[in-house]
C-alpha cells in the first residue's frame, strides 16, 4: 500500500469512536519521528473535524445496498485540514508554525489536493511576513521616537544649563539689561558709542554689547 493510500485509508477507516486504528499501526514509510508525530496530529484533528460535521453534512446513498452515509465521510483528510481552526489546533498541540505543519502535510502525507494546501501555506506565509514587517516597522518607529525624545531631552537640559548660567548674578542677561538701561537713559548719541564706552565696565565684549543694543528703541528725551 502506498503512503498516500495508507493515510487516506486511515482517514476513511476511522469513522466511528469504536475504530481504534492508529497512524502508528499503519506506519507511513519514510517519515521521521517528528514527521510521524505531525501526521498523527493531523489525522486526529481532521477526524475530530469530520465528527463535528457529521450532523450537518447531509446524507448520501452509498454501497451496493444503497445505505446512506454522511457527505463528510467522503471528504479526504486534506479537505478537512483546510479549516484554519483545524490548523490552529494542530499547531497548538505540536507547538510549531502553520507553515511547518503544512510543509509536512504537502510533502510527506500525499494529500489528494496538494494545490489547496499549497495556497493555504502561501496565505499563512504572507500573514507571517506581514507580521514581521509590521513588527520591524513598529520597532523602527519606537527607536526613532526614543532617539527624538533623547535629542529633545538633551536640548532641554542644555537650555536649562545655559539659562542657569545666563541668569545668575552678573550673567549675560543681567549685562544685556544693564547696557540697554544705559542706552535708554539718553546718555549717548548712538548705540555704537554706548557699546564702546560701556562694554568694558560691564565685562562685555564690544560685539556682544552692540548685539544687545540692536533694534532697541531710541531714548525718549525729556
Buried (B, 14 or more C-beta within 10 A) or exposed (E): EEBBEBBBBBBBEBBEEEEEEEBEEBEBEEBEEEBBBBBBBBBBBBBEBBBBBBEEBEEEEBEEEEEEBBBBBEBBBBBBBBBEEBBEBBBEBBEBBBBBBBBBBBEBBBBBEBEBBBEBBEEBBEEEEEEEEEEEEEEEEEEEEEEEEEEEEEEEEEEEEEEEEEEEEEEBBEBBEBBBEBBBEEEBEEBEEBBBBBBEEBEBEEEBBBEBBEEEEEBEEE
